[in-house]
Amino acid sequence: MTEGRRVLILEARFYEDIADQLVAGAVGALDGAGVGHERLSVPGAFELPAALAMAIASGRYDGFVALGCVIRGETSHYDHVCGECARGLAMLAERHRIALGFGVVTAENREQAWERAATDRKNKGAAAAGACLAMMAIRASLGADSQG
């Protein structure tokens, strides 16, 4: 199932230390499954949907893992970034029938974000990679292995 498969890890780098943990978790899961991967960095979570759209258009990948972190601040900016990021990624996943693992951590503070991202804690990067792999398997089982 995984031989010759390629996954793109899209990583929002706004909180670099948290992004590094999310990526480490995703890479560990993909390596453990024997799936090849590449990485593409974007400035923040808001840019993830646009980068995903570009990557889908390339036709080079069998699956995608979107990683990032948004921490609530003092304004409503958090709500806009979280909502638009999730909406954009979900829309692209459905429209193009792609295998997408969603690993964008949304948290009230840095401690909550770290708890979710750290590879020795909740390891949401690995969970997102696992979701991508599961969706790749579902696509293959349904004979839907081409993007559209």
C-alpha positions, 0 to 999 in steps of 0.5 A: 500500500505504501511503497512508492507513495509520497506525502507532502508535509506542509508546515506553518512556521509561525511558532517554530518550536511547536512546528518542529515538534509537529513535524518530528511527529509526522516524519516519525509516523511516515518513516515508520510506515515506509512512506516517502515525504517532502516538506514545504514551509509557509509563514503561518496557518492562514497560508496553508490552504493556498500552499495546499492548492498549489501542491495539489496542482503539481500532481506530485503527491499521494497525500498531504499533512497540514501542520501548524499552531494558532494560539489565542491572543487578545483580539479576534484574529485567532478566530479568523485564522483558525476558521479560514485555515480549517475551512480552506483545507477541508474545502480542498480535501473534499473538492480534490478528493485528497488524503489530508491529515489535519494537524493544526493545533489551536490553543488558548496558550503556549502550554496547551499548544506544547502539550498537543505538539510534543512528540512525548506528549499528545504528538498531534503531528504523528496523529495527523500523519496517521490520518493521512495514511488512513485516508490514502488507504481508503482512497486505494480501497475505493479505487479512487487513487487519482486526483480530480 
